[in-house]
Amino acid sequence: MSVSPNRTNVPLVLSIAGLDPSGGAGLYADIKTYSALDVWGMGVPTTLTDQDGKNFKSLKAVDQGYFEETLENIFSTQSIAAVKIGLITERFQVEKICECIQKYKHGMVVLDPVISSSTNFNFWDEDLTKLILEKLLTTVDVVTPNHKEAVTILNAAGFIDAENINRKELARMLQRTFRCKVAMTGGDVEYSSSESAGKVEDIFYDGLELKHRIGTYIDIPSHLKHGTGCTFSSALASYLAQGEDFISACFKAAFFVEGTLNNIMLFGKNNGGRSYK
């Protein structure tokens, strides 16, 4: 008697992001997240990078023809439940991504605005920033900046001294300006409440309901947190693809990232061994 294999339909989630050869961020981090959260991950690279958790050396955008043809093929042939956009370094990438989203809109689109590396390597020049603000941010459904990225975006949009605005108002300003949902992570800043030392604050705002989550600051070296923004945004895309509402998906994505940091894998001469040195 023949036995039929078990078949389970899982959502398809597409990542459009850079390639980090160390596996800590970008497409590789996204695909690992998708696998952990039981969605089928697909990926189209934007940029090849030479980096690890501690150093960023150089980048090279993929060929324009390859990028445009591959993205068109994936969007036109697959039933995509959610899209996560990460590192963008070229104008043609913005143009083609927006074209495909508008032409083939399948599911929720999450933008992780990777403006610079943790070692302060800037990815967006003035022209690219302007195009992303005018075209991409007004096309996506969700943006997931950390505090620094939120301030940079709002200052570039013409607001003055956004760094002095409280975090809840930053989220509201982003939503009003670009008409997308906002999941602003707080791992890059210390929570301001004196009785909550050692905590971080995430802000989630869908235009109607604003929620904030207070999490525990995980005190490990910064290079071991390499790629947490990528992981959060890809986890959020995964939960949205599975049908979670926005606020619930944000909380689950934040818990997922916190769990990965609490159970960090140590490996190699830069990260492994019994110490974090």
N, C-alpha and C positions, 0 to 999 in steps of 0.2 A: 504494500500500500504506500503510495507516495504521500509525502507530508508537505503541505504548503508552507512556505516561510512566512514568519510574522511580518506584516507590513504596517508601518506607522507613517502617517503623513505629518511632516514637520514643516514649519514655515521656512521660507528661503530669505536670508538676510544678506544684503550686499554691502561690502565695505569698499570704499574708494579712499585709499590712503597711501602713505609712504611705506617703503620697505626698510625696516630696521634690522640689519643683519644679526644683531645681538639677540633678537627675539623678544625684547622687552616692551616694545611699543609698536605702533603702526599696524600694518596688516597682520603680522604674525600674532600680536597680542589680541587683535580682534578675533581671528580664527580660533585661537585657544578659548576665548570667552564664549564664542558661539557653540563650540563643542561641549563646554562645561554646562551650558544652559539649554542643551537639546534643541538647537535650531541648526539648519544647514547653512554654513557660512560660505559665501563666495567673495572673491576679491579682485578688484582691478587696481593695479598700482599706479600712483601718480608720479612718484619720485623715488629714485634709488639714493640711499644715504650711506655714509661711512660714519658709524657711531657705535657707542656702547652706552652703558648706564652712566658713565662719568664724563665722556668726551664726545663732542660733535665735531667732525673734521670737514666734511664736504657733502654735497648733494649733486644729483644730476637728474633732471626731469626725463621721464620716459619719452620716447618718440611720439610726436603729436599724432601721426597717422595711426600708429598702433593703439594709442589711448582712445582716440575717437572711434575707431572701428570696433575695438573690443567692448567699449561701453555701450555702443549702439547694439551690438550683438546680444549682450547680456540682457539689456532692458527689453529688447524686442522679442526675445525667445523665452524668457523666464517669468514666472508669476512671483514677483518679489513682494514680500510682506513688509519689509522695512529696509531702509537704506541708511548707512552710517557714513558720513564724510569726514575725513581727517585731514592730513597734511595736503595743502594745495600750494603750489609754487609758481604756477603759470596762468596767464589770462585764458589760454585756450582750454585749460581744464575747467575753469569756471563757466565759460561759454557752453561747453559740451555737456557738463553736468546739468546746468539749468535747462538746456534744450531737452535732454532726456527725461528729466523730472516732469516737465510740462507736457511732453509728448506721450509718455508712457506711464504716467503716475499710477503706481500700484499701491503703495502703503506709506506709512509715516517716514519722514526724512529727518534724520538727526545730524546736525552739524556740530562737530567738535572743533572750535576755532583755534587751530594750532598756529599761533602767531610767532612764537619763538621757542627754541629748545630750552631745557632747564639750565644749560650753560650759556644762555643769552645769544645764541645764533638766531638772527632774525630771518624769517621766511617770507614775510609780506613787505614789499616795498610800497611806496606811496600809491602808485598806480593800481597795484593789485588790491591793496586795501580798499581803495575807492570802489573798484568793481565788485568786490565781495560785499561791501556794505550796500551798494545800490542794487545789486542783482541777486546774489546768492542768499543773503540773509532775509530778503523779502520773498524768497521762494520756498525755503525749508519750513518744516513744521516745528522743529525744536532746535534750540541752541544750548550748548552745554559749556559755558566758559567757567574758568575759575575766577577768583576776584580780580587778579591782575588783568586777565583777558577782557573781562567785562568793562573795566575802567578804560583800557586801551581802545576798545570798540566805541564806547560812548564819547570819548575825547575826539576820536577820529570823525565821529558823526557830528561834531560841532558843539558838544556840551563842554562847559568850562569847569575844571577842577572836579571831575567825576570821582577822583580818589578820595575826596572829602565827603562824599555822600554815603549814607548808611546802606548796608547791603540789601535790605528789603526794597528800598527805593531804587537801587541800581537795577534789581530784577524787574520792577515795574516800568522803569524807563526803557529797558531793553525791549520789553513786550510791547509797549506803546509805540516805540520807534519802528520796530521791524515786524510787528504783528505775528510773532511766533511765540510758542511756549518757551519758558526759560527754566533750565535746571542749572543753577549756579553752585558749583562745588566750593567747599571752604578749606580744603586741605592746605592751601598756600598762605592762609592768614590765621592769626591767633584769634580765637573767639573773644569778643570784647568784654563779656560779663565777668566781673572780678571773682564771683563765686563759682565760675565754671572754668577755672584754669585747667589746661590740659585737654580742652575740648575743641572741636571744630563744628562749624555751622554750615549746613547746606540749605539753600533757598530754592523752592520749587513754586513756579507761578504759571498758571495756564490762562491768565487774563481775567479770571473770576475769583479763583481760590488761591490763596498764598499760604504755603506751609513751610515751616522750617524744621530741620532735623538737627539735633545736637548729637554729635558722635564723639567717640574717644580719639584723642590725638595719639597716633601710634608712633612712638619714638624709636625709629630706626633710621639709619643713614639715608640721605636723600637719594643716592643712586639706586637703592633698593625700592624706591617708590617710582622709579622710571616707568612711564607708561600707564600710570593710574588713571589719567584723563582719558586715554584711549579705551581702557578697560571699562570705565564708567559709561562712556557713550555707547560702546558696543553692547554692554549689558542692558542699558536702557532700550536700545533698538531691539534687542532680543525679546525683552518683556513686552514691548509694544507690539511686536510681531505675533506674540502669543495671545494677544487680546486684552492685556492689562490696560486699565485706564492710566492716564498720564501720571497722576500723583502716586498711585500705587506702584507703577513701574519705576518711578524715581526712587522711592524708598527702597525697593528691592535691589535696584542697581547700586545704591549707596551701601547697603548691607553686604552685597556681593564683594565690592571693592574692599570694604573693611575686613571681610573674611579672608580675602586673598593676602592682605597685608599681615594679618595675624598668623597666617600659615605660609609665610614666604619661603620659597625654595632657595637654598643657597647652593651655588655652583661655581666652578671655575676658579682661577687664581684671584680674580678681582672681587668675587662675591662669596666664595665658599669658605669652608673650614669652620672652626669653632668661634671665630670672631667676625665682626663686620668690617674689618680693616681691609 
